[in-house]
Amino acid sequence: HLYFVSVHPLDDGNGRIARALSEKALAQATGQPSLIALSQIIQRKRSAYYDALEAANKHNEITPWLAYFAQTVIDAQAFSLAQIDFLVSKTKFYDRYRDRMNERQERVIARMFREGLDGFAGGLSAANYISIAGTTRATATRDLQELVKMGALTQVGTLKSTRYYLVSQINK
């Protein structure tokens, strides 16, 4: 990865190709396909990636790069496992609640799941629900309470600070 990116043979896509080569090398080394989110982790910590590349290009010593990249691979594997757990939880959630939700609730739940592992920052508010579902405050309140009662959402806080979380995201 380091040498490919350092040589920089192409006008565009060197990083993407280097990550693909890294994943291929990892798969060959383990004798099985790799299932890691290397690109996502590098993207999330882009400045650390560029700092590590720059440091490795300025010196002949690549041990710090190897330590950085090894940790990145470990982080990517942990992220991949968490993503798999999330998808399994999502499937179980829909198996349990699909036929019990109305169309508005389904739309809001689908939107919450699209946020991925991190979910809505700070939880889902009633205002979020109203906006996503395109409904009134009274209907949103009733829908949210039904979701809490059936166990699909967990309610945290009271009054204007009330937030709702998917049960699958609380029990990570």
VENJONOR-V188202 format. One line per field, one symbol per residue. ss: DSSP state (H for helix, E for strand, L for the rest). phi: phi as a letter, one per 30 degrees, with the letter a starting at -180 (. if undefined). psi: psi as a letter, one per 30 degrees, with the letter a starting at -180 (. if undefined). A space follows every 50 residues. Layout:
# VENJONOR-V188202
ss->???
phi->???
psi->???
This chain:
# VENJONOR-V188202
ss->LHHHHHHLLLLLLHHHHHHHHHHHHHHHHHLLLLLLLHHHHHHHLHHHHH HHHHHHHHLLLLHHHHHHHHHHHHHHHHHHHHHHHHHHHHHHHHHHHHHH LLHHHHHHHHHHHHLHHHLLLLLELHHHHHHHHLLLHHHHHHHHHHHHHH LLEEEELLHHHLEEEEHHHHLL
phi->.edddddhdcdbjddddddddddddddddciaedbbceddddddbedddd ddddddddbddceddddeddddddddddddddddedddddddedddcedc cddddddddedddddiediddiidcdddeedddibddddddddddddddd jdbccbibhdcdbbbdedddcd
psi->eeeeeeeiflekgeeeeeeeeeeeeeeeefglkkilheeeeeeeheeeee eeeeeefflfjgeeeeeeeeeeeeeeeeeeeeeeeeeeeeeeeeeefeff kleeeeeeeeeeeffaefakjglkleeeeeeefhaleeeeeeeeeeeeef gelkkkllbfgklkkkeffeh.
